[in-house]
Amino acid sequence: MKKQFKIILLLSFLLFLSSCANQAKDDLSIGLNAVITEIDEKQEMLTVKDNPEDEIFGNHSVIDAKNTPVIYCDYKTGKVIDIDFSDLKTGDEIIVNIRSSELKKLSDDKSEKNLKVEQIQLSTQR
């Protein structure tokens, strides 16, 4: 019985170690403010620029929003709802959740310029 317990304990420990060793290196996800300047509804692409207080996207960055969840938070009530890509309008302020690896594409001249984001939040209140 003790031998079986030791084997189970050893296997559990090895499983724990292997799961710790395989963590992704791109863990940092950041929420960034932007303003929509153009919308391509057919390809689900957004062209965005920085808010006046930020300097991340510049005046022209393209976000590939295919299969990206879009949400709206009513700041007065705190209620969060899913909305469609078609609900976004030029001039809307948004918050995009983006991985640090995607942000590196902005400074890499050889990289594709379409950024993939994890989530888009409409911050313009309606």
QUILINWO-V953886 format. One record per pair of residues at least 24 apart in sequence whose ideal C-beta (glycine too) atoms are under 7 Angstrom apart, sorted by the first residue. I is the first residue (numbers start at 1). J is the second residue. D is the distance in whole Angstrom. If there is no record, write none. Layout:
BEGIN
i=I j=J d=D
i=I j=J d=D
END
This chain:
BEGIN
i=26 j=99 d=5
i=26 j=100 d=6
i=26 j=101 d=5
i=28 j=99 d=7
i=28 j=100 d=4
i=29 j=97 d=5
i=29 j=98 d=7
i=29 j=99 d=6
i=29 j=118 d=6
i=30 j=98 d=6
i=30 j=100 d=7
i=31 j=95 d=5
i=31 j=97 d=5
i=32 j=56 d=6
i=32 j=95 d=7
i=32 j=96 d=5
i=32 j=98 d=6
i=33 j=93 d=7
i=33 j=95 d=6
i=34 j=94 d=6
i=34 j=96 d=6
i=35 j=91 d=7
i=35 j=93 d=6
i=36 j=88 d=6
i=36 j=90 d=6
i=36 j=91 d=7
i=36 j=92 d=5
i=36 j=94 d=6
i=37 j=90 d=7
i=38 j=90 d=7
i=39 j=88 d=6
i=39 j=90 d=6
i=41 j=86 d=6
i=44 j=85 d=5
i=51 j=93 d=7
i=61 j=106 d=7
i=61 j=115 d=6
i=62 j=113 d=6
i=62 j=114 d=5
i=62 j=115 d=7
i=63 j=96 d=7
i=63 j=115 d=5
i=63 j=117 d=6
i=64 j=114 d=4
i=64 j=115 d=7
i=64 j=116 d=5
i=65 j=120 d=6
i=68 j=117 d=6
i=68 j=119 d=7
i=68 j=120 d=6
i=69 j=119 d=5
i=70 j=120 d=5
i=70 j=122 d=7
i=71 j=119 d=7
i=71 j=121 d=5
i=72 j=122 d=5
i=73 j=121 d=6
i=75 j=125 d=6
i=83 j=122 d=6
i=88 j=122 d=6
i=92 j=122 d=6
i=92 j=124 d=4
i=93 j=123 d=5
i=93 j=124 d=5
i=94 j=120 d=6
i=94 j=121 d=6
i=94 j=122 d=6
i=94 j=123 d=6
i=95 j=121 d=4
i=95 j=123 d=5
i=96 j=120 d=6
END
